[in-house]
């Protein structure tokens, strides 16, 4: 997955963060972040808890606002609010730790809803797309069930299908497996790997080092609100350059 990283980044970036800063009160959670992500690139953010990974991920679709700097998606600055922001969020798919499915709607209805309401797609077409995507993520047989009737791994795959239904330019994953039982983690990671091989641009916050090694074009290591180190997965995991990254890996790879 890593051979084409340089070529990917030769083109104009699909996502660009320049001089991004974010504070929570006195806490400086993002410090002068500069980051470009190419179309088709898979960037994995790793680092200790509280390092700013999730905040960084959530700024890309403006779930978190920034204090200074700029963020562009496909050459356009993030809109502040209103319909333009809704459109941006359709183009920037997001999958969270918790599945955020509507419990009173079936799996199929969950995947159809935003297509009809936000995308103004005809219901029959939205249902066709939803069924195809549910098949693709391996839960086609669950279309008429309610979320509570599904396992956590199945619910997360439905959440991925729902984001994909909007035909996003980029997919953001904020620790998508951390709320799952261990045996369900791999089924979600496999769906994410298949998206990566199909060329989906992805930003992934995760503690799953195996996924980072196998699916990423680039690994970014964050600590204290900064990108401390970035490299290909092979280079990062075999020979981290900074003491901070070495210390982190020595702890996390022992378990």
N, C-alpha and C positions, 0 to 999 in steps of 0.2 A: 504493500500500500504506500510505501514511502518514496519509491523511485521517482515519482512524478511531482514531488513537492515543489521543486524549483520551477518546473514548467508551469505548474498551476499558478504560482505567484508572479509570473512574468506579466500576466494579463492585469487589467484594471481590477482592483479588489471588489468583491461583492459586498463585504462589510469592512468599514474602516473606522477605527476609534483613534482620535488624535488628542493628546493632552487631557484625557478624561480624569476628572477628580470628583469624588463623592464623599460627603461627610455624614455621619449620624451624630449630631451634636459635636462633641470634641473629638470623636473617633474618625480618623481619616481612613475610610475603608477602601477607597481606590485612589492611588497616588500616581498621577501623570501617566496614565495608561496609553500606550501607543500600540496599536495592533491592526494588522490587515489580514483579512481572510479571503482567499481566492474562491471563485466558483468551483464547486466540486471538491473542496478541501475539507478534511475532517480534522478539527482542532480539539484536543482534549485538555481540559484544565484540571490539574491536580494540585494538591497542597493541603496543609493542615486546616482544621476547622477554624473559621474566622479569618481566613486569609484573603477573602474578597471574591472567591470564585463564583459563587451563586449571584452575588451582587453584579459582578461584571456581566454574567450571562443575561441577567434580567434587564440590564440597561439597553440591550440590543433591540428589544421590542418595547422599550419605555415603560416596563412594569416598575422599574426604578428610574427616577429622574437623576440627572447629573448636575453638579454645581458649576463645572466649567469644562471646556473642551468641546469636541464635536463628535457626533456619530452619524455615519452615512450608511444606508443600505441601498445597493445598486445605484450609487452615485447621487442619492437624494438624502438631505438631512432628515432626521426623524421629525415627523410632525408633532406638534404640541398636544393637540386634543381633537375631539370631534370625529367626523367621518373619515378624514385622512388617516387618523391614528387607527381607527377600526380597520381600514384597508391595509395599513402596514401590518397590523397584527395577524391579518389573514395571510399575508405574504411571509411572515416570520413565525413559523409554527413553534409551539412551546409544549414540552412535556415535562410535568412536574413530578416531585416525589410522591405526592398524593394524586390520585387519578382524576379527581375533579369531574367525574361523570355525573349526569343528572340521574338521581336514583329513581325518579318516577317515570323515566322514559326508558324504552327498550334500548338495547345496544345499537340496533339499526337507527332508531330515532336520534340517538346521541350523535351519530356520525352524519346524519342528514341535516340536522338543525342549522348549523352555521352556514352550510352550503346554500340553504334556502333563504335564511334571514339576512346574512351578510353578503353572500355571493350572488344572491338573486337568481339562483339556479332553479329550474323547474323541478318539482318534487320527484317526478318519475326519473329524471336524469340523475338527481341527487341520490336516489335510492339505488340506482344501477351502480354509480360510482362507489357508494358506501359498501354494497355487497362485494364488489370486486376488491376493495381495499381490505375488508374484513377477511376475505379468503387469503389475500396476500400475506396478512400478518398471522394467519393460522387460526382465526376464530370465526370463520364463516358460519359454522354450525350453531353459533351462539347468538345469531342476529336477533332472534325474537325473545331472548331472555332479558331479564333486568340485571343491572350491575351486581346487585347483592347475590345473584345466583352464580356469579363467576368467581374464580380464584383471583388473587391479587395480580398474578402474572397475566392472566387473561384480561383483566380490567386495564392494565397498563398497555397491553397491545391494542385494545380498543381506543385508548387515549391517543396512541400513535396514529392509528387509522384516521381518527377524527382530525388530527392536525394535518395529515397528508391530504385529506379530502379537499382542503382549500388550495391545493397545488402550490405549496409555499416555495419561496426561493431559497430559504435557509431554515433548518430545524435546530431549535435550541433544546437541549436536554439537561435539566437541573436535577442531578442525582436521581435518575429515573428508577434505579433498582434498590435504593436504600431502605424503602419501606416494605420490601418484599421478603418473604421467607427464602432462605438460601436456595432451596430446590427450584424456585421460580425465577431466580435471577437470570439464569442462562437462556431461558426461552425469550426473555425480553432483549438480552444482548444479541441473540442471534438475529432478531428482527432488525436491530440497529446495524449489525454487520452487513446485512443484506442491503439496507439503504445506502450504506457507505459504498458497497461494490457497484451499486447502480448510479453512483455519481452525485448523490445528495450532499449539498453543503451542510455541514453539521458542526455545532459547537456543543461539546459534551462536558459537563461537570460530573466527575465520577470518582469513586474510590476503587473501581474495578481495574486493577493494573493490567490484567490479562487483556481486557478490551483495549486499553490504551496501547499496549504493545502490538496487538494484531490489526486494529482498525484505523489508528490515527495516522495522518500524514505528519502531524506536528504535535508534540507534547509541550504545554506551557506549565511551568511550575510556579505557583504563586505563594507568597508569604508576606504578611504584614501589608497587604494592599498593593503590592508591587508584583510585576512579572519578573521573577528573579532569574529565571533561566528558560530557554526554549531550544528545542532540538528535535531531530527525528527520534522516534521511539527507541530504535536500536542504540543510538548514541547516548540518549538520555539515561536509559536503564543500565547500560553497560559501563558508561564512564561519565557520570554527572560531574559538571565542572565546579559547582559551588559547594561549599561546606554545608550550607543550609539544605540543599537538595540531597547531598550524601547522607546527612543526618536523618532526613525524612524517609528516604528509601531504606536505610538500615533498619528503621523501626517498622515500616509497613510491610516490607518483604519478608520479615521474620515470621509473620503470622500466616 
